[in-house]
């Protein structure tokens, strides 16, 4: 496989997508430049608690309890003899 792009959504499909709506919500609420998927991904990694809170609110996630937006890294100790993740 040569790495050729097999498919790309139309500009109209991108404009109407839930991902675009979510990125705009994040940009407005958090002052994040979410111009593309890479920007949104970077913010989600840098601010995981805010990302999950926004995702639950935007997509109206239904659950029995509140969202646990704490980072799994904060709850899981590093294995013995291994450095803790950054």
C-alpha positions, 0 to 999 in steps of 0.5 A: 500500500502506497499510503494514498488517501482513500477517502476524505469527507466533503466540506459540508460533511465536516461542517455538519459533523458532531466532532466539529460541533464538539471542537467549537464547544471546546474552543468557545468554553476553554479558549482553545484553538481547535481548528483540526483534530490534532488541536482537539487531541492535544487539548484532550491529552493536556486537559483530560479532566476538562475534556471528559467533562465537556464530552459527557455534557456535549454528548449527553452521556447518561450514567448512574453517577457523575463522571469520573474525570480524574486521570487514570495515571493519578490513580494507578501507581507505577509498577515497582522499579519503574519510573512514574509517567510524566 
